[in-house]
């Protein structure tokens, strides 16, 4: 059976939270709590995984008491994968927040949830109210609040304690499970894996082992892996996922050898652009420009100078953006450039998509030998690019065709074909089924 630390309460009718246990924890001295966390070498979840929680608490207790503890998600956690911790075990997360507030000698803990999950506010406020009514918190003057919004890191003090939701869940688990606690992370396996979904993974295994054991392995051969927005090629699966390894928003996306990375970069950049708040110039304009570049590349309009622009824009966004959305937005684009440059060059210089995904480099035609003149393809073509009538070999107007491929599965005879190579001789005018060969 797999270890259950952060998800230990997910499938239970009631969580393991109770007031007596929390009172016991809060009866410890602050120094004891900080020491326990430091001995466990508990590290921050999310973007700032290099930070040691115990060290943060110690510095805050000594230099910055009175500014409270703030918690939430990284701004680029827009996929909602990590929100499961709040949905399925909110009391443990809020308990972790209460412990953090007490440990640093403060009285107020604030939890922020994304606008996209505003519907969960009432239930979270109810859980916070339940905690605030506990005698052990009232005695210490500690209060917990929940609000919709994002954390503006620019307005925080240097020593301000800011915790990711995953960190709070780990804090609660550490004091609940004691010697049975081991560090874990919540991730969502997505893409070309045999068993996609949200799982809890142990620390210290290679990325390849995690993919094989927790996602059932890869469909087809592995081409690339995106950890959050950071893209690596197949060799990157040798990396060990330890506590300081940033899993970003918790999504690990697997791409097999049938995927075009230019096409995937275009899709990711569009998603990031739509998730951006638009206030930051580097994020707003940079993401849009990168999206346009990859759109051109995948549409056969890419230029050799585009690759240098991707590098320049991507690095500028990483250093110039004001929050994690913009800082990580270019990671997939830069990863595509650094790991799959040959593939991008093929799109730009040879006008060819190696994965045969980008339709701009393809020709769709009707095979004269296979067409039975049924008109099904003509009826389904939104662009009105197919000419023909019953009993005649149909023809596709290459200038009108959008190459959407909608007509391909409709043809029961498999007469509509897609190729990146040369198109064979075709009728130049409507020709009866079965008579084309005789007229050549």
N, C-alpha and C positions, 0 to 999 in steps of 0.2 A: 504493500500500500504506500502511495506517495505521501511525503511529509506535508502536513497541513498546519501552517503557522498563521499566515495572514488570512487564509480562507477557512479557518477552523470553525467559524460560526455560520458559514454560507448556507449550509443545508439543514441547519437546526431550527426548530420552532422558536427557541429562545437562545440568546447568546450567553456566554459564560460570564457576562458582566454582572456584578452585584456590589452593593454599597460596602459591605464588610471588607471585601478584598481591596477596594479603592481606599477605604479608610486606613487599612493596614499599610498600604503603599505610602499614603500621605503622612503617616505617623513616622516614617523614616526621616532622618535629617536630610536637608538639601545636599549636603556633602556626600551622604551615603547613596542617594539617588544618582547624582552625577558620577560617582565612582562606579556604580553598577553599570551605567551606560558606557563609561570609558573602558571598563574591563571587557565588556561585550564587543568593543570596537564597532559600535553601531555607526553606520554612515548614512548620509542623507540619500534619499531617493530622488529620482528625476534628473534634472539638468546638472545640479551641483553635487554629484555623487562623490566628489573628492573630499567633501567636508566631513569632519568627524563631529558627531552630535554632541558628545561629552565636552569637547573643546569649545564648541559654540556656547554651550550652557555656562561653562566656567567663565569665559570671557564676558558674557552678558551679565552674570551675577556680580562680577567684580567691577565692571565699568559702565553698565548701561541699564541698571534697574529702573523700572517705572515706565518703560516704553511698550510693555506687553509682548505677547507672542502672536505672530501672524501666520496663518496657514492657508494652503490652497493648492492649486495646480499650477504647473508651468503654463504660460500662455499658449504654447503650442500643443497642449493636451486636448486639442479640439476634437479628436476622434472619439473621446469618451470611454476608452478602454479601461482606464484606471478608476473611473467613476463607480465601478462595481464595488469597490471597498466602502464607499459611502452608502450606496444603495442597500447593500446586503449586511453591513455590520457597522452602522453609523455610531453606535455606542462605544465600540472599541476605538474608533478614530477620535471621537470627542474625549474619551478617557485619556488617550495619549496626549491630547492637547492640554487637558487639565494637569496631567503630570508634568508636562513641559513648563507650564506657567508656574507651578509650585517650585520646580527645580531651579528656575532662574530668579526666583524671589519677586515675581510680579503678581498681579491680581487679575489681569484680563487676557483672555484668549479669543482671537477672532478667526473665524473660518469663512473663507470666500469660495463660492461655487460659480462656475461659468454661467453666463446668460442662457446658454443652450439647455441647461438643466434646472432652470428656474422652477419647474413643476415640482421639484423635490424639496423646495424650500420649506413648505409647511411641515413635512415629516421631520426634517432636520431640526427645525426650530423646536418642535415638540420634544425631540431627543435631547436638545440642549437645555430646555426647560426642566426636563426630568433630572438632568445632572445638576443644574443650578439649585434645585430644591433639596439636594442631599445635604445633610447636616455637616458632613466633613468638609464640603466646599464652602458652606456658609460660614463655618467657624474660621476658615482661613481667608475669607473675603475674596474668594476666587469666583469669577463669572465667565461664562462661555457664551459667545454670540455667533450667529450665522447670518450671512448676507450674500446677496448676489453681486458679483463684480470680479475684477481682477486686481492683483496686487501690483501697485506702482512702485517698483524697486527704487526708482529715483528719489522718492520722497522718504525712504526709510533711513534710519541712522546706520552708521557703519557697523555697529555691534548688534543691530536689531536681529532678533532670532526669527527666521522665516523657515517654516517647515513644509515639506511636501506632504500630501495626504498619506502617501505610502510610508513616510517616516513615522507619522503619528500612529499608524496601525502597528508598525514594528515596535514602537515604544510600549504600547499596551501589551503586545504579545510577549515582550521580554519580561515584564513584571508579572504577567499571568502565568506563563509557562516556566519561568525561572530556568532551571538546569536543562529543561527540554527544548529551550529556545535555540533555533539556528537561523541565521540570516537567509532570507528568501526574497524573491521579487515576483510581482504579478506581471504577466506578459500576455499579449494577444498574438498568437501565430496566425498569419494571414497569407494569402497568395497561393502559390503552387505547392502546398503541403497536403498530405493525405488526410490529416486530422486537424483542421483549423479550429481555433477557439481560444478562450481565456483559460490559462493554467497558472499554477504557482510553481516556480522553478527554484531549485537549490543554487547556491553560489559555489563557484569553483570548477564548473564543467566547461568544456569547450562548446562553442556555438554549434558545431556539427553534432556533438552528442545530444545537446538539447533539442535540436531539430529532429533527430532520429528517435529519441526516447519520448519526447513530449508532443511531437506533432506528426509522428508516424512516418517521417522521412519525406523526401521530395518526389513530386510527380514529374517524371522525366529526369533529365540530368540537371544539376544545379548550375545556374549561371551567375546569380548575384543575390545578395542579402541586404536588405535595408533595415538597420536598427534605428527605429524612429525615422529620421530623414537622412541618416548617415548611410551611404551606400558603399559596399565593398564587393569585390568579385569573389569567386568560389574559394580562393586561397584564404580569405578572411575568416572562414569558418573554423580555422585553427585557433582563433583567439579565445582566451579563457575569460568567461564572464565572472569576474570577481566583484567584490563590494564596490570598488572604485570604478567599475565599468559602467559608463552611463548608458542606460537603456532608454533615455529620453522619455517619450510619451508611452513607452511600454509596448509598442507595436513592432513585431519582427515580421517583415514581409519577405517571402521567398519568391524568387523569379527563376523559372526554368529556362532552358535554351530556346524555347519558342517565343520568348518575350523580346521586344525591341526596346532598348533602354532609352532611346531618343523619344519614343512614344510614351514610355512610362514617366520620363522626366517632365514632359509636357503636361501629363495628367496630374502629377504631384504639384507642379507649380501653379496650375489653375486652382487646385484645392486650397493651397496655402494663400493664394491671392484672395480668394473668396472668404477665407477665415481671418484675414488681416483686418485690423480696426481702421486702417487707412490714415492714422495720425502721423506715422513715421515715414518720412520721405524715402529713406533707404529701403525700407520694407515694401512700401506701396509701389514706388516706381521701379525699384530693382526687380521685384518679383514679376511685375507685369512685363518688363523688358526681357527677362529671362524666358518667361512663358512665350513671348512673341518669337524669340530666337529659336526655341525648340519647336515651335509651331512651324516656322519656316523650314527648319531642317527636315522635319517629318513630312512636309508637303512638297519637298523637292526644290525649295527656293533658298536653301542654305548657301552661305558664302564662306570662303576660307577664313575671312576675318572674324566670323562669328565665334569661333572657338577661343580666340584671344579675348573677345568681349565677355564671354561667359566667365573666364578666369578672373578678369578685372572686376566685373560686376559682383561676382560671388564673394570675392575677398573683401570688397568694400562693404557689402551688406553684413558680413560676419562681424566686422569691427565697428561699423557705423550705426547699426540698428539699435534701438533702445530697449527691446525686450526679446524674449526667447523666440517669438514667432519670426521676427526678421533675422535674428542671429542664426537660426537653424534653417531658414527658408531656402538658402542657397546650397545647403549641404548635399542634397540629392543631385543638383546640377553639377556641382564640383566633383562629386563622386563619379557621375557618368563621364565627365570629361577626363578625369584621371585614370579611370579603370577601363573605359570603353571608347577611348579616343579613335581607335581604328574603325569602330562601328559608325561613329559620327562622321569620320572622313569618308567612309563609303557612301553615306547619304549625300554628302556635299560634293565630292569630287567624281565619284563613279555613278551617282544617281541610282543607287541600289540600296535597298534595305536588306541586310544579311538575314534577318529573321523572317523576311517576307510578310511583314505586318503592315507597314506603311503603304496604304493603297495608292498614294501618288506615284509610286514606282511600279505599279502593276498595270497590266492590261487585262480587261475582261472581254471575252468574246464568246460567241455561240458557235459550237462545233457543227459544221454542216453535216457531218456523218452521223451525229447523235440526235440532232433536233428533229422532233416529230410534228412541229407546227401547231402545238396545242394552245398557244397564246397566254399561258399562265404567267410567264416572265413579263410580258408586256403589261398585263393587268396590274402587276405589283410594283412596277417602276414609277416612282413618284416624279422623277425627272423627265418622264416621257422620252427617254433616250432609246427605247427599243422599238424598232419598226418591224411589222410583220402582220400576217393574218393567218387564219386557220389553213393548215395544209402547206404552208410556205415556211422555208427556213428563215428564222428571224435574224435580224441584224442589230448590232448595238452601235449607236453614234458615239464615237470616242470623245467628241468635243462636248456633248451634252451629258455624258455619263459621269456621275459623281463618284463612282467606284465604291458605293456603299456596300455592295455585295448582297443586297436584299433579294435579288433575283436568283442567286446561286442555289440556296436550299429548296426553293420553290420548284425547280425543274426536276421532275421525277426521273427523267432520262439521264440526268447529270450532264446535260449538253452545254451548260454555261460554265466556262473554265476561266481560271485566273492564272496568269503567268507573269514572271518578271523578265522572261526572255522574249524571243521573236515570235510574233503571231503568225500562224500558218496562213496560206492563201484562203481567202473568204469570198463569198459572193459579193458582187458590187451592186446588185439589184435583187429584188425579191425573186426567189427561185423556189420552184416546187420541191417538196421534201423528196429526197432520193435521187434527184436529177443533177445535183451540182457536179459530181465527178464526171459525168458525161460531157459537161460543157467546158471543162478545163482544157 
